[in-house]
């Protein structure tokens, strides 16, 4: 919708290859190793199409100046969210108790988050914040030593974050835990589920919409 709304250049791989897949000249496995991501050959095709587009556009004359459509600009209610960890925007979240969590050690992209240690009890990470919304970014691990954590807001269980899934690839998962129309003071609590009380869990960062 964005590229159509702004009339931006676009390349459709579906339009490029789907007829060949329908006709049997090309198999999906020629293009991708899973249900989503192109394989090495698929990426090379992406590169060739982009290069071809740029070479074609470079030979054309500019007919008129491009103007951004102000009427299509869309806002997002949580655009002013601030990412919070142990070293950044620490004034937005007041940690009351680390519980069985430790600071740092959650990966090279997010080195300043919180980790639930393995086999170190199951005491909650407790904090307070003031804002309109609360997000969590956590690790979806491929390692079965990681487990699931329950997340509470104002004493109510809101969601369970799956720190381990069979199809995880150590990717960050971004989830809006709680939001409201107005700014309010809230308590937050994160602890492992009873079944996974001795397992690991990595919190990369929290997000607060002030």
URSULPE-V827773 format. One record per pair of residues at least 12 apart in sequence whose C-alpha atoms are under 7 Angstrom apart, sorted by the first residue. I is the first residue (numbers start at 1). GAP is how many residues later the second one is. If there is no record, write none. Layout:
# URSULPE-V827773
{{I & GAP} {I & GAP}}
This chain:
# URSULPE-V827773
{{5 & 67} {6 & 62} {6 & 63} {78 & 131} {80 & 129} {81 & 126} {81 & 127} {81 & 128} {81 & 129} {82 & 125} {82 & 126} {82 & 127} {83 & 122} {83 & 123} {83 & 124} {83 & 125} {84 & 121} {84 & 122} {84 & 123} {85 & 27} {85 & 28} {85 & 120} {85 & 121} {86 & 17} {86 & 26} {86 & 27} {87 & 25} {92 & 37} {92 & 38} {93 & 34} {93 & 35} {93 & 36} {94 & 33} {94 & 34} {94 & 35} {95 & 31} {95 & 32} {95 & 33} {96 & 30} {96 & 31} {97 & 28} {97 & 29} {97 & 30} {98 & 26} {98 & 27} {98 & 28} {99 & 24} {99 & 25} {99 & 26} {100 & 16} {100 & 17} {100 & 20} {100 & 21} {100 & 22} {100 & 23} {100 & 24} {101 & 13} {101 & 14} {101 & 15} {101 & 16} {101 & 24} {102 & 12} {102 & 13} {102 & 14} {102 & 15} {103 & 12} {106 & 96} {106 & 98} {110 & 94} {113 & 90} {113 & 91} {113 & 92} {114 & 88} {114 & 89} {114 & 90} {115 & 86} {115 & 87} {115 & 88} {116 & 84} {116 & 85} {116 & 86} {117 & 83} {118 & 80} {118 & 81} {118 & 82} {119 & 79} {119 & 80} {120 & 78} {121 & 76} {121 & 77} {122 & 69} {122 & 70} {122 & 75} {122 & 76} {123 & 68} {124 & 65} {124 & 66} {124 & 67} {125 & 64} {125 & 65} {125 & 66} {126 & 62} {126 & 63} {126 & 64} {127 & 60} {127 & 61} {127 & 62} {128 & 58} {128 & 59} {128 & 60} {129 & 56} {129 & 57} {129 & 58} {130 & 53} {130 & 54} {130 & 55} {130 & 56} {130 & 80} {131 & 52} {131 & 53} {131 & 54} {131 & 77} {131 & 78} {131 & 79} {132 & 47} {132 & 48} {132 & 49} {132 & 50} {132 & 51} {132 & 52} {132 & 77} {132 & 78} {133 & 45} {133 & 46} {133 & 47} {133 & 75} {133 & 76} {134 & 42} {134 & 43} {134 & 44} {134 & 45} {134 & 73} {134 & 74} {134 & 75} {135 & 40} {135 & 41} {135 & 42} {135 & 71} {135 & 72} {135 & 73} {136 & 38} {136 & 39} {136 & 40} {136 & 41} {136 & 69} {136 & 70} {136 & 71} {137 & 35} {137 & 36} {137 & 37} {137 & 38} {137 & 66} {137 & 67} {137 & 68} {137 & 69} {138 & 34} {138 & 35} {138 & 36} {138 & 64} {138 & 65} {138 & 66} {139 & 24} {139 & 31} {139 & 32} {139 & 33} {139 & 34} {139 & 63} {139 & 64} {139 & 65} {140 & 22} {140 & 23} {140 & 24} {140 & 25} {140 & 28} {140 & 29} {140 & 30} {140 & 31} {140 & 32} {140 & 33} {141 & 22} {141 & 23} {141 & 24} {141 & 27} {141 & 28} {141 & 29} {142 & 22} {142 & 23} {142 & 24} {142 & 26} {142 & 27} {142 & 28} {143 & 21} {144 & 20} {145 & 54} {145 & 55} {146 & 17} {146 & 18} {146 & 53} {146 & 54} {146 & 55} {147 & 15} {147 & 16} {147 & 17} {147 & 49} {147 & 52} {147 & 53} {147 & 54} {148 & 12} {148 & 13} {148 & 14} {148 & 15} {148 & 16} {148 & 44} {148 & 45} {148 & 48} {149 & 12} {149 & 13} {149 & 41} {149 & 42} {149 & 43} {149 & 44} {150 & 40} {150 & 41} {150 & 42} {150 & 43} {151 & 38} {151 & 39} {151 & 40} {152 & 36} {152 & 37} {152 & 38} {153 & 33} {153 & 34} {153 & 35} {153 & 36} {154 & 32} {154 & 33} {154 & 34} {158 & 19} {163 & 38} {183 & 27}}
